[in-house]
Amino acid sequence: MCNKTKQNNCNKIIFQSDASYVKKGKASIAVVDITNNKTYSKIDRHSKTSMEAEYNALKYSVEIAINNRYQNVNFYYDCQTLEIKELKNIAKNNIKNYNFIWTKRKNISQADRAARKVLSSNKEIIFKNLTKKDTEIINDSILIANPNESTILRCFLFKINPIYVPIEKLTNIKDILLLRYTYLSLERKIASHFYKYIKFFIDIPSTFGKVTLKEKTKIYKKNIQEKIQNKKDIEIKLKK
């Protein structure tokens, strides 16, 4: 019998993996952990063919298994002609018991749906023209942005479709605060558009756009504005 400390070594983990491919730079991959009822999915911007996308989906499942220290795993995939020798070597060096099992697509329907879902949620965006004021707000935010925030803000400013933005989904709350400030500062129509854009990168909390505590929000916005002004002052001094 397995004890809790050795659970990852004992339980048989069932993974389904699949990809949804449209064209180069526009694909998605998904992995479903059937045993633990978890789904992992993301945009795949690197695959040049559908075969490569399928390989990346299966590779993603191996990476997830290793990161979770699973030692007893079945990897199900539906591309019969896939060359997986390299993946077997990776699994051999990191997973005690593993099997790569080809099956028909209908048998990995959960992974298939998950891959299609993430791709369909990343449809082309029709960009709106920014006013001078909105452009200044975004540029000001970029001044104090961390690398992830800066990438998102710059790509929005230059109308780059989010599926081609080279960052993964953000989970750090620090990556949300400045974007929230930007959202609250923009003109309403542009703010709505900005909100849809950043949803590609953030699991937005329900309170993101709500101003329920006015005093707290004023203090929060004031702090951000002070940081922006300080950054501008420093740049002015450096130019002198």
N, C-alpha and C positions, 0 to 999 in steps of 0.2 A: 504493500500500500504506500502511496506517495504522501509525504508530509508537506506542509505548506512551503517550507523553505526550498524544497526540490520540485515544486509544482511545474516549473518551466521545463524540467528534464523529463517529466513523466507524461504529461498530457499530450495527446496527438493534436497538433495544430493544423487546421485545414485552410489553405490559402487559395483563392481564385485570383487570377490576374488577367487583365485584358486592356486593349488600347482602342481608341477611336481616332482615325487618321483622316484628315481632309487634304492637306498639302504640306509641303516643307514649312516647318515653323508653326504649323497649326495642327496640333494633335493633343490628345490627353491620355493619361494612363491611370489605371485604378487597380487597387488590390483590396479584396474583401477577406477579412479574417472571420471565417464562418464560425469557428470555435468560440471566439470571444465577442462576436457580433460587432466588429469594428470595420470601418471603411476608410481607406486611405486613397486620395486621388489628387492629381495635380496636372497642370498644363505641361506638355512636353514641347519645348521650343527647339529642340535639337534634332529630332528625327527627320531624316530626308526621305524615308520610305515607310510604308505601312509595316513592313517586316522589321525595320529598326524600332518602330514604336512598340511592336509586340515584344521585342527583345527587352526594351527598356522597362516595360511593364513587369515582365518576369524578374528582371534584375532588381526592380523596386521591391518586389515581394521578398527576395532574398535579403536585401538590405534591412527591411523591416524585421524579418526574423532574427537577424544577427543583432540588431539594435535592442531587441527585446529579450535577447539571450534564449530564444527558443531552441530546444535541442531535439525535437521530435516533430518534423514538419513534412506535410505533403503539399507540393506546389502544383496546382492544376492550371493548365494553359491550353489554348485551342489552335495554335499555329503549328501544324504537324511538321513543317519543313524548317522549323527554327533550329539553328545551330547553338547548342547550349553547353558545349564542352567547357568553356571558360566559367560559366555559372556553376557547373558541377564542381569544378576545382575550388571555387570560392566557398561553396557550401561544405565541401569535404574538410576544409581547413577551419571551419567555424561552427558547424552543426553536427552533432553526434549521429543522429538518425534523420535521413531526408530521402524524399522521392520526388522526382519530376515526372508528372503524369499528364500526357496529352489526353484531351477529351474533346467532345463536340461542343460547339458554342452554346447550345441549349443547356448544357450542364454547368456553365459558368455564367449564367444569365445575370446574376447579381453584379458581377464585375463588369459585364458588358454594359448594363444600365448605368452603373456608376461612372464609367468612362464617358459615355454619351452625355450624361447629365452635366459633368463639369465642362465639357466642350460647348454644349448648347447654352450654358450660362455665361459663356465668354463670347457673345456675339459682337459683331462690329458695332462700334459706337459712332453716332453722328455727333460731331463736335460742334459746339456753339462758339461764336466769336466772343472773346472776352472784352470787357470795357477796360479803359485805361486804369480805373480804380481797382478793378478785380485783378488785373495784371500786376499792379503794384503790391497788392495784398499777398499774392503768391510769391512774388520776388522777395518781399520782406520775410516771409516764412522760410524761404530757402536759406536766408542769411544765417539762421540759427538751427537749421535742420540737421539731424544726423544723416548718415549715408542713405538709409532706407527711405526716410522721409523726403530727402532731397531728390532721390530718383523718382519717386511718385509725383512730387510737385512739378519737377522739370518735364516729365513725360506728359503730364496733364497740360502744362503750359504750351508744349510744342505739339500737342494733339497726336500723341503716339498711342496706338491701341494698346490697352492693358495686357492683352495676351502676349504681347511682344516685349513687355517690360521685364528685364532680367533679375527679378527678385521673387522669392517665394512668399507665401502668405505670412503676415506678421502676427505675432501673438503677444509681444511685449507691450504692456500698457503705455510705456514711454513713446512707442511708435504711434500712439493714437492721440495723445494730448495736443500736439501741434497741429495735426490734421483736423482735429475737432475745432480748434481755434480758427483755422483757415475757413472751415465750413461755416462757422457762425458769423464770420466777418464778410463773406461774399454776398453779392446781390442775390436775391432769392432764387431766380431762375438758374443762375450759374451755380449756386450752392446745391440745388437739387441735382444738377448734372455732375457736380464734383462728388456728391454723395454716392451716386451710382458708380462712378469711376473707382473710388477707393474701396468699394465693396468687393472688388476683385482681389484685394490684398488683406482685408481685415474682416474678422467676424465682429461686425459692429454691434455694440451693446444697445439695448432698447433705449437707454438714456442719452445716447450720443447726440441727438439733435434737440433734446428737450432742455429748456431753460427754466427749470422748476425752482432753483434757488438763485434768485437774481443777484443778491449781494455776493454770494460765492462765485458766481459767473463773472461778475465785474472784477473781483480781485484776481481771478484766474486770467482774464483777458488783459488786465493791467500788467500782471507779471510777464506775460508773453511780450507785450508791447515794450516793456522796459528792456527786456533782453534784446529785442530787435534794435531799439534805439542805441543801446550800448554797443552793439556790433557795428552799427553805422558810424558811431562816434570814433571807434577804434580805427575803422577803415579811413575815415577822414584824416585822422592824425598820421596814419602811415603814409598818406599821399603827400603830406606837407614836407 
